[in-house]
Amino acid sequence: MSGLRVVQLNVGSLIEPHWDRRRHEVVAWLDRLEPDIVCLQEVWEDSTGANTAGWLVERAATDWHWCFGGFAFPEGIWPDPSMRFGSAILSRWPIDHHELVPLPVDHRDDPPHPVYRLQMELLHARTARIDVFSTHLAPPPAQAYHRVHQALFVDDAVRARHDPATSPLPPIVCGDFNAEPESDEMRFLTSTAVLRDRSTFFQDAWKVAGPEGDPGWTQHPDNELYAALGLPRKRIDYVLVGDPFGRNGNGLVQRARLACHEPVTGIVASDHYGLVVDIGWPDRAEGASS
């Protein structure tokens, strides 16, 4: 195998209904897609139950290595202070290092409702010498001012943790960014906007290699879980891959498709559709295939 397959999905394992059934759907999709790396958001654990990503890992066909990182909810949202809500990263290879990083916020103009005070995360894992990040930016649509600040921070955090001289691929950043492609925060990350006299470049996998003419909605009223929210269709979930320039095809996005968008077991996996992305890795060693 000469490529890397990445799956991105916000599983909605705490907030959205029917997780006891949907989790089997997520496992079915992972087994079908056979990815190398998976990034999941809205994963949780507490002192009384199994981590929701851990439940998936135990039942999947692949012998996954994985890590989790999350934060407690603000007071007033959840009664159990032991609960942690965040991201998980699954890999076919051992995870050599992982780190949970809180995303910055600016609460000066926030309304008092606790949902506006959620601590969002950036989870970093190094596996097979690849730097993988899972993130979840501020959810409310009106909080673009948070997300701009967070996008700048994510760029800084990735730069600080990725050494291009020692990694076979550029950094991979997956997540629910809660921002559409034309937003300032996403245009900054994909090199079509300058913020605060800064610029950067990640490949937006869907824009680079998604089906021609397909907008790639990751939330759509055709999804009954999302339809219940009464919101418009959106593309807010991404796989971003760093600059492949000078890497002889290593890190070039080759293909992007929706995943977890059709029921396999009779129920949709999440209120989000997922993404499956193939990334070029001509130098991938045979020993890294499993």
Protein Blocks (a to p, Z undefined) as FASTA:
>chain_A
ZZdcdddddehlmmpghklmmmmmmmmmmmmnopabdcdehiacdfkbccfklmmmmmmm
bdcddddddddddehjamblkbccddddddfbdcfbdcdddddddfklgcfbfklmcccd
dddddeehiacddddddfblklmmmmmmmmmmmmmmmmmmpcfklpcbdcdddddehpaf
kbmklmmmnopaceehiacddddfklmmpcehiaoiabdfklmklmmnopacddfbdcdd
ddfehnlopapafbdcdehkbcfkopafbfbdcdddddddfklcfklmZZ
